[in-house]
Amino acid sequence: MYVQIDNLSKNFPGVKALQNVNITINEGEFFTLLGPSGCGKTTLLRIIAGFYQQDTGHIKIAGDLIDTVPPHRRDIGMVFQNYAVFPHMSVEQNVAFGLENRKVPKEEISTRVSEVLEMVQMNGYEKRTPEKLSGGQQQRVGLARALVIAPRLLLLDEPLSNLDAKLRLNMREEILDIQRRLGTTAVYVTHDQEEALVISDRIAVMNLGVVQQVGTPWEIYRDPINEFVSSFVGSMNKLLGDAALIASKSPKELSSTFPPGTKAESCKICFRPTDAKIMSGKAETHPEAVHFIGKVKKALFIGSGVIYRILVGEGHILTVHSEISEHNDILDEHEPIEFYVEKEKLLFFNKETGERIRSTKGE
Amino acid sequence: MLNWIRQHGFWTLISVIGFLVMIILVLYPLFNIVIQSFIGIETEKVGIGNYITFFKNPYYLKTLLNSLVVSIGGTLGAIILGVPLAFFTTRYKIFGTPVLSSLATLALLTPPFLGAYAWIVMLGRNGFLRAGLSAIGINLPSVYGAFGIILVYSLQYYPFVFLLTVNGLQTIDRSLEEAAANIGTTPFRRFYKITIPLVTPSITSGALLAFMLSLANFGTPQIIGGRFRVLPTMAYNMYTSEIADRPAMASTISLILVFVASIAIFIQKYAAKRRKYTSNLLYKSAVVKLEGVKNFFAHFVSYLIVFLSTLPMAVVVVFAFKNTNGPVFAQGFGLDSFRQVSREVPLAIANSFWFSIVAVILIVILGTLFGFIITRRQNAMNRILDTLLMTPYIIPGTVMGIGLIVAFNKPPIILYGTWAIIIIAYFIRRLPYSVRSAASILQQIDPDLEDAAISLGAPPARAFRKIAIPLMMPGIISGAVMSWITSINELSASILLYVGNTVTMPIRIYAWILGGYFGPAAALATILLLATGLALLMMNIFGKGKVDIL
């Protein structure tokens, strides 16, 4: 346990920003705080950095309690959403700033600055001022500036959200590569679930100031602990139990998959659009699957496949993401459609609480 | 916990200093005025007797009415001059707009009593314009009294309305007017249904400034008012009169003045809240080139307005170089008046410079620190401080002067008669402007920059010095120049506070004007104008090049 966050709470006037947060982060881990805006992820990051003071709870880094250490003595590097590159300093001066604060000798500063600028591919830009840099370049400077002090912990507060889509994809891999190379423990904040899945060793999904679930990207995506996590990470089809029975081809087949003691009227049945498969031949059935029937409402061609909006039962719309190889395979509007979902890909949630209802076997 | 205090110590200390400054230099004097205002004139009984006297006696009520008349008149005049000039220069191509704008700013920054004096030179009993015009059969109304005061206020304060309206007009998105045109709105209807409502908040905030300064002005009515009394002059005259019971009444009048100013702010704040528009400024309105008569008219009006407001300055400078014979102007030009100035008042010049420079150093240091804590360290304490810091804004100079005397001519702190009390007056009167200008530039600086510096290991004070200060510098410089200009031109508080050896240039000019020595007054005023102009020029070179008067 490299970073240990114990029972952390923080209130702002009228808002419970964080409630009893418990997280542990391993050394060298890339850890992500994921959640919608206002979930408390940035508050948590700023408490770790020391910009806010928690009301209760403790934070330890490498065994040292840092609760009362002022931010400038925490030795934590931070990368900001809007870059926060000092506009009145050159690239070089920006990166050297942290080392000057630490009274590092001049010669050492210049070697370390040029090393880190090379790492973020900004060598050659030493004398430029920030106004002459693009957003992506400014964020590279922000990253270099945080890394050059060899921080005990690197915090990244939505560092890519101001960049355009294509650059975002490149930069997230670069950030990951650099983190792997240096072995720096990183805490990354984002609201972008795909980014979180791609980049993280582990993710903490947060909502309303409460940590919902901590796990690997696979666990978060495939084994969500509640309805919020399931629908925030990736997309999810949701049907109330009753409606699902009406939409299914064989209610009996569906009800046999219900976890013991679960009633149709008190649960929600969910599955991912990518887990549904369109039936091609009419005759075939899949023994370990549940079958649904409906009508095509819309077929949206997205290049790699088709997204079907399917009208099932009494006016519910489900989404199925289907790969296709032939143009003729695309079904037209109003055509009847049948699809199946493997039983183990169905998730059940309590209708009222949103808690996951697990089947007894396994897990 | 101890560590937490050590960490936040510096800024908490600044908050405490802020409170101490405001309590000692504003609340304590104000409190003294309040106490004094409740002491009966003849009976020495404590009560609201003075207030009853004020509102029962037509003599006082007339003065209140006079004050309102000239303030509202000056404000309306400022709107009538400022709004058209703003429209013409932003919407139409007017040749030499930057020069017009600079001249208007310069006119705003000269002390109003110089304007009053110049208009007397032109239109007074022996005024050269009056003489010239009556020679061709035009007889003007007397410039003394309400007419002269309103004339001076209008020409003095219209630049507030002008500059703010320009700002407002420039932030109206052109597409709003185009959208109105697109759905078939005629140009005239477009103007008064779209443009005017959108720019109204800017006009009213300019008008408020004009009103506040007109209400508080002391020098102008004293010089050009004749027998026309307004509240600041009455407070001053009562306070300085030999009759022992008068200071109490002066205190009562002072508080009524503060009360009227507060109501004006309240009304404007309420009006501004009801109509507040934000624009994400996509593109600015086009500047149209007018043709023919319209073009001539727009140019004529714009140049006339700026000419009339610049004219007093020109008159002062010209008369400084006229030969004099005692108090009378003689034929020809020369340096007589300047010789007299350098012979008689080197002390006033030296005092003016060093008082204002010391005051500005204090204003800049504390104003920047206070501006920082009220924007960056918002907590209950600093929010109260923010409100407190704005109180000098509604206290007219005369009232501040009376307050400082009442508070500091008795133990525990005796400062009356020292140079310190004049510096304090300059300091406390201009501090709110510096705080505001520091706060407004900080609002444009991303707070993450300071956090970034701190996370990189810079202690808060170093982060402030290395990051916030350099980025605020243009604002600090222009704020400093503005404070210096308004301090070196200060009259209404310092005239109450000075003693023989702490005389300043504005006090000397004022005394000479009252004594009829127009020549040396003009020469000394020219030196003051030159200093003001040079300071503005310096700001254009070293500051952000934008005047932050507001």
Interface residues (C-beta under 8 A of the other chain):
Chain A: A49 G50 F51 Q53 T68 V69 P70 P71 H72 R73 R74 D75 I76 G77 M78 F80 Q81 N82 A84 F86 P87 H88 F97 G98 N101 R102 G142 R145 A146 I149 L155
Chain B: M1 N3 W4 R6 Q7 D446 D448 L449 D451 A452 A453 I454 S455 L456 G457 A458 P459 P460 R462 A463 K466 I467 P470 L471
